[in-house]
Amino acid sequence: MVFWLAMNLVTYTFFHADKERAIYGEDRISERTLLSLALIGGSIGAKVAQKRFHHKTRKQPFGHFLNAIVVLHLGLIVLGTYLAVAGPNGTWMSRDLAIVWPT
């Protein structure tokens, strides 16, 4: 959880820095770097910064790649949640959860 929060904060900061650099005509942070940060855990920070700073909202295929990363992360969250609840026996509820929440 700490890694995830840190990655989102770092990604948000990079997006903000790139927007500032764009405004002042300075050297930019590469799209590859921004997308890599989003891919390794900062997708929410990237989307929040994109909306907050109106940054890279019209750039394609950048926007498509970023949206694909968000969908990938949501899919991994759903899969991880399912596996955590289903447990090794493949049933929807693990025994530990079934004790707390009987069916």
N, CA and C of each residue as an Amber inpcrd file, in Angstrom:
protein
   309
   0.8230000  -1.1860000   0.0000000   0.0000000   0.0000000   0.0000000
   0.8770000   1.2650000   0.0000000   1.9580000   1.2330000   0.7590000
   2.8640000   2.3840000   0.8040000   3.5040000   2.6010000  -0.5670000
   3.9140000   1.5160000  -1.2190000   4.4990000   1.6210000  -2.5610000
   3.4970000   2.2430000  -3.5190000   2.2570000   1.7760000  -3.4900000
   1.2100000   2.2670000  -4.3820000   0.9650000   3.7660000  -4.1620000
   0.8520000   4.1690000  -2.9160000   0.6510000   5.5900000  -2.6130000
   1.8370000   6.4290000  -3.0780000   3.0420000   5.9400000  -2.8230000
   4.2490000   6.6640000  -3.2330000   4.3200000   6.7900000  -4.7530000
   4.0100000   5.7200000  -5.4720000   4.0640000   5.7560000  -6.9360000
   3.0610000   6.7430000  -7.5020000   1.8860000   6.8010000  -6.9110000
   0.8830000   7.7430000  -7.3910000   1.2910000   9.1830000  -7.1130000
   1.9010000   9.4220000  -5.9720000   2.3890000  10.7650000  -5.6470000
   3.5270000  11.1720000  -6.5840000   4.4590000  10.2670000  -6.8240000
   5.5790000  10.5460000  -7.7260000   5.0600000  10.8140000  -9.1460000
   4.1400000   9.9910000  -9.6090000   3.5980000  10.1540000 -10.9610000
   2.8660000  11.4850000 -11.0910000   2.0540000  11.8210000 -10.1090000
   1.3450000  13.0970000 -10.0950000   2.3450000  14.2530000 -10.1770000
   3.4200000  14.1570000  -9.4070000   4.4500000  15.1950000  -9.3860000
   5.1390000  15.3150000 -10.7480000   5.4290000  14.1910000 -11.3890000
   6.0620000  14.2170000 -12.7050000   5.1440000  14.8610000 -13.7430000
   3.8590000  14.5270000 -13.7010000   2.9090000  15.1410000 -14.6390000
   2.8510000  16.6520000 -14.4280000   2.8230000  17.0570000 -13.1660000
   2.7930000  18.4870000 -12.8590000   4.0720000  19.1730000 -13.3520000
   5.2010000  18.5520000 -13.1000000   6.4780000  19.1260000 -13.5440000
   6.5270000  19.2310000 -15.0650000   6.0120000  18.2190000 -15.7690000
   6.0150000  18.2640000 -17.2270000   5.1050000  19.3760000 -17.7350000
   3.9780000  19.5890000 -17.0910000   3.0800000  20.6770000 -17.4730000
   3.7680000  22.0310000 -17.2800000   4.4410000  22.1940000 -16.1530000
   5.1780000  23.4450000 -15.9010000   6.2640000  23.6520000 -16.9550000
   6.9740000  22.5950000 -17.2900000   8.0230000  22.7020000 -18.3070000
   7.4310000  23.0730000 -19.6620000   6.2490000  22.5430000 -19.9600000
   5.5870000  22.8730000 -21.2300000   5.2120000  24.3480000 -21.2660000
   4.7160000  24.8540000 -20.1650000   4.3070000  26.2620000 -20.0910000
   5.4970000  27.1870000 -20.3040000   6.6320000  26.8430000 -19.6890000
   7.8070000  27.7100000 -19.7450000   8.7850000  27.3610000 -20.8710000
   8.4010000  26.4190000 -21.7380000   9.2280000  26.0830000 -22.8920000
  10.5250000  25.3830000 -22.5580000  10.5660000  24.6960000 -21.4470000
  11.7790000  23.9780000 -21.0340000  11.7670000  22.5530000 -21.5820000
  12.8940000  21.8360000 -21.3810000  12.9640000  20.4350000 -21.7840000
  11.8800000  19.6470000 -21.0600000  11.2240000  18.7510000 -21.7990000
  10.0740000  18.0250000 -21.2760000  10.4620000  16.6510000 -20.7460000
   9.5930000  16.0940000 -19.9430000   9.7130000  14.7100000 -19.4860000
   9.1040000  13.8500000 -20.5800000   9.7770000  12.7840000 -20.9650000
   9.3030000  11.9840000 -22.1000000   7.9740000  11.2930000 -21.7830000
   7.1930000  11.0800000 -22.8320000   5.9340000  10.3590000 -22.6770000
   6.2040000   8.9360000 -22.1850000   7.3060000   8.3610000 -22.6360000
   7.6720000   7.0110000 -22.1950000   7.8530000   6.9670000 -20.6760000
   8.5090000   7.9800000 -20.1280000   8.7090000   8.0440000 -18.6720000
   7.3720000   8.1940000 -17.9530000   6.5220000   9.0870000 -18.4490000
   5.2180000   9.3030000 -17.8120000   4.3710000   8.0350000 -17.8480000
   4.3510000   7.3570000 -19.0020000   3.5680000   6.1180000 -19.1110000
   4.1780000   4.9940000 -18.2800000   5.4930000   4.9580000 -18.1940000
   6.1520000   3.9250000 -17.3730000   5.8010000   4.1030000 -15.9010000
   5.7920000   5.3380000 -15.4370000   5.4090000   5.5940000 -14.0490000
   3.9670000   5.1660000 -13.7980000   3.1010000   5.4520000 -14.7620000
   1.7000000   5.0250000 -14.6310000   1.6060000   3.5020000 -14.5990000
   2.3790000   2.8380000 -15.4490000   2.3150000   1.3760000 -15.5510000
   2.7920000   0.6830000 -14.2830000   3.8130000   1.2160000 -13.6390000
   4.3480000   0.5190000 -12.4580000   3.6090000   0.8860000 -11.1700000
   2.4660000   1.5330000 -11.3100000   1.6330000   1.7390000 -10.1360000
   1.0490000   3.1240000  -9.9620000   1.3880000   4.0550000 -10.8370000
   0.9260000   5.4260000 -10.6500000  -0.2050000   5.8600000 -11.5610000
  -1.0370000   4.9220000 -11.9910000  -2.0760000   5.2740000 -12.9640000
  -3.1150000   6.2390000 -12.4010000  -3.4620000   6.1030000 -11.1490000
  -4.4470000   7.0200000 -10.5690000  -3.8440000   8.4170000 -10.4400000
  -2.6090000   8.5040000  -9.9950000  -1.9340000   9.7940000  -9.9200000
  -1.8320000  10.4450000 -11.2940000  -1.5950000   9.6250000 -12.3290000
  -1.5100000  10.1500000 -13.6920000  -2.8470000  10.7050000 -14.1500000
  -3.9310000   9.9670000 -13.9110000  -5.2540000  10.4270000 -14.3450000
  -5.6930000  11.6680000 -13.5670000  -5.4160000  11.6960000 -12.2720000
  -5.7830000  12.8710000 -11.4700000  -5.0110000  14.0960000 -11.9580000
  -3.7100000  13.9410000 -12.1970000  -2.8970000  15.0580000 -12.6820000
  -3.3410000  15.4800000 -14.0750000  -3.6740000  14.5270000 -14.9130000
  -4.1300000  14.8400000 -16.2600000  -5.3780000  15.7190000 -16.2120000
  -6.3090000  15.3720000 -15.3510000  -7.5380000  16.1710000 -15.2030000
  -7.2470000  17.5150000 -14.5250000  -6.4660000  17.4820000 -13.4640000
  -6.2050000  18.6880000 -12.6660000  -5.4690000  19.7660000 -13.4470000
  -4.4640000  19.3370000 -14.2280000  -3.6270000  20.2900000 -14.9450000
  -3.9710000  20.3950000 -16.4280000  -5.0010000  19.6690000 -16.8700000
  -5.3940000  19.6510000 -18.2880000  -4.1650000  19.3490000 -19.1480000
  -3.4620000  18.3070000 -18.7600000  -2.1880000  17.9700000 -19.3930000
  -2.2990000  16.6590000 -20.1470000  -1.8830000  16.6730000 -21.3850000
  -1.8850000  15.4990000 -22.2530000  -3.3000000  14.9680000 -22.4740000
  -4.2740000  15.8480000 -22.4650000  -5.6610000  15.4040000 -22.6550000
  -6.0090000  15.2360000 -24.1310000  -5.3100000  15.9280000 -25.0060000
  -5.5820000  15.8190000 -26.4430000  -4.5180000  15.0190000 -27.1820000
  -3.4800000  14.6030000 -26.4900000  -2.3990000  13.8440000 -27.1210000
  -2.8220000  12.3910000 -27.2980000  -2.8130000  11.9500000 -28.5550000
  -3.0840000  10.5540000 -28.8420000  -1.8870000  10.0290000 -29.6140000
  -1.4440000   8.8390000 -29.3990000  -2.0750000   7.7510000 -28.6520000
  -1.7720000   7.7420000 -27.1510000  -1.1160000   8.7800000 -26.6380000
  -0.7830000   8.8210000 -25.2130000  -2.0070000   8.5570000 -24.3430000
  -3.1000000   9.2490000 -24.6210000  -4.3230000   9.0880000 -23.8310000
  -4.8650000   7.6680000 -23.8910000  -4.7830000   7.0490000 -25.0670000
  -5.2540000   5.6650000 -25.1970000  -4.3860000   4.7110000 -24.3790000
  -3.0800000   4.9170000 -24.4270000  -2.1780000   4.0710000 -23.6400000
  -2.4410000   4.2400000 -22.1400000  -2.6190000   5.4770000 -21.7040000
  -2.8740000   5.7240000 -20.2850000  -4.1930000   5.0960000 -19.8590000
  -5.2250000   5.2260000 -20.6790000  -6.5090000   4.5960000 -20.3550000
  -6.3940000   3.0710000 -20.3260000  -5.6030000   2.5010000 -21.2270000
  -5.3930000   1.0530000 -21.2290000  -4.6910000   0.6000000 -19.9490000
  -3.7460000   1.3970000 -19.4780000  -3.0520000   1.0750000 -18.2240000
  -4.0290000   1.1070000 -17.0520000  -4.9140000   2.0980000 -17.0280000
  -5.9220000   2.1860000 -15.9600000  -6.8250000   0.9560000 -15.9970000
  -7.2800000   0.5580000 -17.1880000  -8.1340000  -0.6320000 -17.3200000
  -7.3770000  -1.8790000 -16.8630000  -6.1080000  -1.9910000 -17.2420000
  -5.2850000  -3.1180000 -16.7940000  -5.2160000  -3.1670000 -15.2770000
  -4.9600000  -2.0220000 -14.6430000  -4.8680000  -1.9790000 -13.1840000
  -6.1940000  -2.3340000 -12.5260000  -7.2960000  -1.8530000 -13.0780000
  -8.6120000  -2.2020000 -12.5280000  -8.8680000  -3.6990000 -12.6660000
  -8.4880000  -4.2670000 -13.8000000  -8.6310000  -5.7160000 -13.9930000
  -7.8020000  -6.5040000 -12.9920000  -6.5820000  -6.0590000 -12.7320000
  -5.7340000  -6.7340000 -11.7500000  -6.3140000  -6.6270000 -10.3410000
  -6.9220000  -5.4890000 -10.0320000  -7.5640000  -5.3300000  -8.7230000
  -8.7420000  -6.2950000  -8.5940000  -9.5580000  -6.3860000  -9.6400000
 -10.7020000  -7.3070000  -9.6190000 -10.2160000  -8.7520000  -9.4980000
  -9.2150000  -9.1250000 -10.2810000  -8.6710000 -10.4840000 -10.2170000
  -8.0790000 -10.7760000  -8.8430000  -7.3090000  -9.8390000  -8.3170000
  -6.7140000 -10.0360000  -6.9900000  -7.7640000 -10.1640000  -5.9110000
  -8.8060000  -9.3540000  -6.0090000  -9.8940000  -9.4370000  -5.0350000
 -10.6000000 -10.7780000  -5.1410000 -10.8740000 -11.2140000  -6.3600000
 -11.5160000 -12.5170000  -6.5520000 -10.6680000 -13.6430000  -5.9640000
  -9.3810000 -13.6410000  -6.2760000  -8.5060000 -14.7060000  -5.7760000
  -8.3880000 -14.6650000  -4.2550000  -8.3960000 -13.4740000  -3.6840000
  -8.3140000 -13.3640000  -2.2270000  -9.5740000 -13.8990000  -1.5650000
 -10.7090000 -13.6620000  -2.1890000 -11.9760000 -14.1230000  -1.6160000
 -12.2230000 -15.5870000  -1.9450000 -11.9000000 -16.0180000  -3.1630000
 -12.1740000 -17.3900000  -3.5800000 -11.2770000 -18.3850000  -2.8610000
 -10.0560000 -18.0130000  -2.6170000  -9.1350000 -18.9150000  -1.9470000
  -8.6730000 -20.0350000  -2.8600000  -7.8460000 -20.9380000  -2.3430000
  -7.2580000 -21.9860000  -3.1650000  -8.2540000 -23.0410000  -3.6310000
  -9.4060000 -23.1830000  -2.9500000 -10.3590000 -24.2270000  -3.3460000
 -11.2440000 -23.8060000  -4.5130000 -11.1620000 -22.5520000  -4.9360000
 -11.8810000 -22.1040000  -6.1170000 -13.3310000 -21.7360000  -5.8850000
 -13.8040000 -21.8710000  -4.6470000 -15.1750000 -21.4490000  -4.3810000
 -15.1980000 -19.9410000  -4.2210000 -16.3600000 -19.3590000  -4.2960000
 -16.4440000 -17.9040000  -4.2260000 -15.9710000 -17.3840000  -2.8810000
 -16.2870000 -18.0780000  -1.7950000 -15.8720000 -17.5950000  -0.4780000
 -14.8630000 -18.5520000   0.1440000 -13.8480000 -17.9930000   0.7090000
 -12.9050000 -18.8170000   1.4400000 -13.5360000 -19.2130000   2.7710000
 -12.9630000 -20.2030000   3.4190000 -13.5140000 -20.6540000   4.7130000
 -13.4920000 -19.5470000   5.7530000 -12.4110000 -18.7660000   5.7820000
 -12.3070000 -17.6850000   6.7680000 -13.4300000 -16.6780000   6.5960000
 -13.7380000 -16.3260000   5.3670000 -14.8050000 -15.3670000   5.1190000
 -16.1680000 -16.0090000   5.3570000 -16.2990000 -17.2820000   5.0320000
 -17.5750000 -17.9730000   5.2330000 -17.9580000 -18.0420000   6.7050000
 -16.9640000 -18.0900000   7.5820000 -17.2460000 -18.1220000   9.0210000
 -17.8530000 -16.7820000   9.4460000 -17.3090000 -15.6950000   8.9160000
 -17.7970000 -14.3660000   9.2620000 -19.1030000 -14.0540000   8.5510000
 -19.2120000 -14.5310000   7.3070000 -20.3650000 -14.2030000   6.4610000
 -20.9300000 -15.4880000   5.8660000 -21.6880000 -16.2700000   6.6470000
 -22.1830000 -17.5530000   6.1460000 -23.1780000 -17.3710000   5.0090000
 -23.1450000 -18.3340000   4.0770000 -24.0640000 -18.2780000   2.9220000
 -25.3390000 -19.0320000   3.2010000
